[in-house]
Amino acid sequence: MIAAAGDALWDNGAVCGKMFNVKCTGARNAVPHPCTGESVTVKIVDHCPGCPSTIDLSREAFTQIANPVAGIINIDYHQV
């Protein structure tokens, strides 16, 4: 499972290769109850410059923690 780090997390590449546990905490749009209740561990493999999000999950990782129709969700994350 992979993800890209937004500017707030990227820190000039310091997080590249680091692992983060990510969990959906709620909706950021009209999709009700997008969270699956699961968490996912992802490896930061890229930078997402200008992304409004902290972590941009791959489709596979996103689908594990939330309904893909939601598109954007609130998350909690921590480095593992």
N, C-alpha and C positions, 0 to 999 in steps of 0.2 A: 504494500500500500504506500502510495507516494503523495506528496503535496508540494506546493510552492509557498514561500513565505512572502507576505506583504512587506512594505517598507518598514512598518513599525517593529517587525520581528527580525528582519533580514540582518541587520547589524554588520554591514559590509561583508556578508558571506559567512559570518561566524556560526550561523545555525545550519549551514549547508552540511548535510550528512547526519544531523542530529535527529533523534526520534522523539515524537510527541504523541501523547495519548489525548485523543479528542473526543468530546461528548457533546451532542446536541442538547441545548437548554431551552429552545423555543423558537417560535416563528418570527420572521422579520418582514413578512408580507401576509397576504390574505389566506394562505394555505393553513387551515386549522390543524393543530396537533401534528406537526411534521416529524417529530422525533420518534425513533424506534425504541429508545431506551438502551440501546447498545452503545459501546464505545469502540474506537478504532485506534490502532497505533500506526502512525505514518512516519515515513522518512522524508525530511525536507531535501528535495533534489533540485530546486530551482528558485529563482526570484521572480516575483510578480510585481514589477515596478508600477506604481500608481494604482494598484488594487486597493479598493476600499476595505477589503477584509484583511484580517491578520494572517489567516491560513486559507489557501485555496486548495481544497481537496480534489484528488482525482475522482472521476465519476464512480469508480468502484468503491473508494473509501467513503464518499458522500452517501452512496446508496446503503451502506451498512449502518449508518447512524441516522439517516433521515429519508423521507420521501423525496425522490429526485425532482418531483414537480415543484417542491418548495423553492429550489434555486438558491436562495440565501437564507441562512439560519444563524441564530445566536449559538455560540459554543463556549465551553470551558475547555482549557487545554493546559497540559503541564509536560515538561520535558521528562523523559524516562531514561 
